[in-house]
Amino acid sequence: LTSPAEMQTTMQTSRLSTRQVAGARVAGNASSRNVVVHANHGQKSHSGRWRAIDAGVDTSDDQQDISRSRGMVDDLFQGFQGTAGTANAIMSSSDYVSTARRNFNNIEDGFYISHSFLDKMTVHIAKNFMDLPKIKVPLILGIWGGKGQGKTFQCSLAYKKLGISPIVMSAGELESGNAGEPAKLIRQRYREASDVIKKGKMCSLFINDLDAGAGRMGDGTQYTVNNQMVNATLMNIADNPTNVQLPGVYKNEEIPRVPIVCTGNDFSTLYAPLIRDGRMEKFYWNPTREDRIGVCMGIFQEDKVSKSDVERLVDAFPGQSIDFFGALRARVYDDKVRSFVSELGVENLSKRLVNSREGKVSFERPSMTIDVLMKFGQELVQEQENVKRVQLADAYLAGAELAGVGGTSLPEGYDGMSASAAPKRKRRSSLLQ
């Protein structure tokens, strides 16, 4: 028989072991649920079994989660059937694809890239991806020059050569009806390019015609708040390229540096502190004779125009831009198109060119001899001279110009009474004078 004292000791021992087992179970369950409660400078942080869906941790697709919830809730609370129910994803996969990222793989090989142009872009982009000691590398490369000299196309060829798909912006996006919207868009596009770099691919921000969107063209244009904000935003990004935040977000987060390349015609119209040497490296693109010949060889490469003919063509129009020769090649097809329209009939043109079952219209390549090219080149030059010679705005804005008074309505080469022989009348006074 057991004495009462021994029985009491046995009961206390069993209670103690039961508490230890229960404590071990609680600790085991807590560890399985990953429940951790600790003090950190007086603050408690809790990470439980639902930590994977907490804000800042969840990496799943909310749109897919919405679709997965179908059938988990009674139909009474799912709304309409079909595409109007609450279990249907609002966004599609195409909404996640960047519309600003440009791919230049569609450009065929064989086009000429200027050595100096490619060298300047390559060195600038490479320097921005290097960690050079005690050297401040300008973030922006400004390529400027005359109209129609192929700045944008040379940039596209250089990007393709480097294997970079840049984030592209145009001058039209630098103005908006909402104040501050273009500056916000620049920051968004910059961070979008930074995310591409973060994933292990080179990227760049490419802005076309920066001076047209953010410059001030004399007294004829209005300097708006958005112009000022665009210049200020680019200055701020150039000074802090690894800390670019969206408006209203003040989180100190370091992002990869993104080189910026922009084109323009006259960067003197921009805010002077933006184009200083520490922020923008400037490159004046004025193609040499060798560059012009090389580009024209790429333009006429499918027409079997010899190099000697191209050299003769370039030397015949030294004052023309490079896009003049592209327009010249397109002008040669006018006779083919004219004969096609006459055979088909003007009334049947819409049925043949729009949603036609016969497919695209194809022509035989016209003969592009040097004589033909020189002929159409002279026609283009004559049209340019007409624009410079007949300036009707001067006559119309100066006052009420009536037909037959100043000669603006006379046909070219009219043999009758010329404007000089016409009786001169006293011009009425105008408020514009």
Rosetta blueprint (number, residue, H / E / L):
1 L L
2 T L
3 S L
4 P H
5 A H
6 E H
7 M H
8 Q H
9 T H
10 T H
11 M H
12 Q H
13 T H
14 S H
15 R H
16 L H
17 S H
18 T H
19 R H
20 Q H
21 V H
22 A H
23 G H
24 A H
25 R H
26 V H
27 A H
28 G H
29 N H
30 A H
31 S H
32 S H
33 R L
34 N L
35 V L
36 V L
37 V E
38 H E
39 A E
40 N E
41 H L
42 G L
43 Q E
44 K E
45 S E
46 H E
47 S L
48 G L
49 R L
50 W L
51 R H
52 A H
53 I H
54 D L
55 A L
56 G L
57 V L
58 D L
59 T L
60 S L
61 D L
62 D H
63 Q H
64 Q H
65 D H
66 I H
67 S H
68 R H
69 S L
70 R L
71 G L
72 M L
73 V L
74 D L
75 D H
76 L H
77 F H
78 Q L
79 G E
80 F L
81 Q L
82 G H
83 T H
84 A H
85 G E
86 T L
87 A L
88 N L
89 A L
90 I L
91 M L
92 S L
93 S H
94 S H
95 D H
96 Y H
97 V L
98 S L
99 T L
100 A L
101 R E
102 R L
103 N L
104 F L
105 N L
106 N L
107 I L
108 E L
109 D L
110 G L
111 F L
112 Y L
113 I L
114 S L
115 H H
116 S H
117 F H
118 L H
119 D H
120 K H
121 M H
122 T H
123 V H
124 H H
125 I H
126 A H
127 K H
128 N H
129 F L
130 M L
131 D L
132 L L
133 P L
134 K L
135 I L
136 K L
137 V L
138 P L
139 L L
140 I E
141 L E
142 G E
143 I E
144 W E
145 G L
146 G L
147 K L
148 G L
149 Q L
150 G L
151 K H
152 T H
153 F H
154 Q H
155 C H
156 S H
157 L H
158 A H
159 Y H
160 K H
161 K H
162 L H
163 G L
164 I L
165 S L
166 P L
167 I E
168 V E
169 M E
170 S L
171 A H
172 G H
173 E H
174 L H
175 E L
176 S L
177 G L
178 N L
179 A L
180 G L
181 E H
182 P H
183 A H
184 K H
185 L H
186 I H
187 R H
188 Q H
189 R H
190 Y H
191 R H
192 E H
193 A H
194 S H
195 D H
196 V H
197 I H
198 K H
199 K L
200 G L
201 K L
202 M L
203 C L
204 S L
205 L E
206 F E
207 I E
208 N L
209 D L
210 L H
211 D H
212 A H
213 G H
214 A H
215 G L
216 R L
217 M L
218 G H
219 D H
220 G H
221 T L
222 Q L
223 Y L
224 T L
225 V H
226 N H
227 N H
228 Q H
229 M H
230 V H
231 N H
232 A H
233 T H
234 L H
235 M H
236 N H
237 I H
238 A H
239 D H
240 N L
241 P L
242 T L
243 N L
244 V L
245 Q L
246 L L
247 P L
248 G L
249 V L
250 Y L
251 K L
252 N L
253 E L
254 E L
255 I L
256 P L
257 R L
258 V L
259 P L
260 I E
261 V E
262 C E
263 T E
264 G E
265 N L
266 D L
267 F H
268 S H
269 T H
270 L L
271 Y L
272 A L
273 P L
274 L L
275 I L
276 R L
277 D L
278 G L
279 R L
280 M E
281 E E
282 K E
283 F E
284 Y E
285 W L
286 N L
287 P L
288 T L
289 R H
290 E H
291 D H
292 R H
293 I H
294 G H
295 V H
296 C H
297 M H
298 G H
299 I H
300 F L
301 Q H
302 E H
303 D H
304 K L
305 V L
306 S L
307 K H
308 S H
309 D H
310 V H
311 E H
312 R H
313 L H
314 V H
315 D H
316 A H
317 F L
318 P L
319 G L
320 Q L
321 S L
322 I L
323 D H
324 F H
325 F H
326 G H
327 A H
328 L H
329 R H
330 A H
331 R H
332 V H
333 Y L
334 D H
335 D H
336 K H
337 V H
338 R H
339 S H
340 F H
341 V H
342 S H
343 E H
344 L H
345 G L
346 V H
347 E H
348 N H
349 L H
350 S H
351 K H
352 R H
353 L H
354 V L
355 N L
356 S L
357 R L
358 E L
359 G L
360 K L
361 V L
362 S L
363 F L
364 E L
365 R L
366 P L
367 S L
368 M L
369 T L
370 I H
371 D H
372 V H
373 L H
374 M H
375 K H
376 F H
377 G H
378 Q H
379 E H
380 L H
381 V H
382 Q H
383 E H
384 Q H
385 E H
386 N H
387 V H
388 K H
389 R H
390 V L
391 Q L
392 L H
393 A H
394 D H
395 A H
396 Y H
397 L H
398 A H
399 G L
400 A L
401 E L
402 L L
403 A L
404 G L
405 V L
406 G L
407 G L
408 T L
409 S L
410 L L
411 P L
412 E L
413 G L
414 Y L
415 D L
416 G L
417 M L
418 S L
419 A L
420 S L
421 A L
422 A L
423 P L
424 K L
425 R L
426 K L
427 R L
428 R L
429 S L
430 S L
431 L L
432 L L
433 Q L
